[in-house]
Amino acid sequence: MREPAPWHQGTWQSLTMQQHFAHAYLFSGQAGCGKRRFATAFAAFLLCDAPAAGIACDQCRSCHLRLAGSHPDLLLLEPEEEGKAIRVDAVRQLVDFISQTAQQGGRKVVLLRPAEAMNLNAANALLKSLEEPSAETYLLLVSDQPSRLLPTIRSRCRVQPLELPAPEQAAVWLSEQLPERSAQDCSLLLQMAGGAPLRAMALAQLDALSQREKVVEGIKALLKGQIAPSRLAEQWNPLPIELLLDWFCAWTLDLLKLQQGAVETAASADMDKVLGYMAKKVEIAQLLAWQDWLLEHRRLFASKANLNRVLFLEKALVQWKNLLERR
């Protein structure tokens, strides 16, 4: 990518028109808002020999090297596996890279994502590079959760928040990317993605809509006593656990809002009737206890804790059903 998302054009122009750049940037914002795309485009711009209108030309030798994935003055640091930590050895590679002279005689760029994946040793190793920046070397950090970074790292970066587009703009963009999808499908994908268009695209690629339909039907069958939690947990085992956790968290929030009278209908349109019925039955104390349990297990799965998926799903379904039976 050599251009940012359309909804970040204003921020892009303000950044690329500057005469001098900070040695380190922290691009932050909601997952799926376009941070990686923005940072990747900015790296391309910084390395390009002849950017035009603030965009890498894709024609010069430097751009050809970048496009081939062999630019010697561009270093990408990511976890070896998604969800794993960035370890100190990787950051030591960064330190060695920074200490060397640019092989193309221009700038050097390090793209580190997600920055919050650095473990403590890696983060401490990075601090020295931030404290003693090399000339014409730029560190670009990307983070969904900047609060998880060491304060000393955040304070040494120029923080650039990147916002979500307006709902109308997000819907138009997603419809253009997914012409085979209906407006209703795009709306549901954006809802599941919290309004983040690139996350919605990823959900579409995961076939999340058909998976969600099966999950909603399973929930209805569970509450009607047509299927046991253990059986449903087995059926759900192949589904991405992060999607299931996201959906249960969203439904729980809907329940809290409905019960407190903050909204009249649930944001989750495909679960509106179910949640409306449950909101009249559940007790607030039990609902809050369930939410705490759910969020804690979401955190555990995010940290790659070694949990038994089927047992977790069965327990979650039992607790969800019991919300209606404890009154």
Secondary structure by P-SEA (a helix, b strand, c coil): cccccccaaaaaaaaaaccccccbbbbbccccccaaaaaaaaaaaaacccccccccccccaaaaaaaacccccbbbbccccccccccaaaaaaaaaaaaccccccbbbbbbbcccccccaaaaaaaaaaaacccccbbbbbbbcccccccaaaaaacbbbbbbbccaaaaaaaaaaacccccaaaaaaaaaaacccaaaaaaaaaaaaaaaaaaaaaaaaaaaaccccaaaaaaaaccccaaaaaaaaaaaaaaaaaaaaccccccccccaaaaaaaaaacccaaaaaaaaaaaaaaaaaaaacccccaaaaaaaaaaaaaaccccc
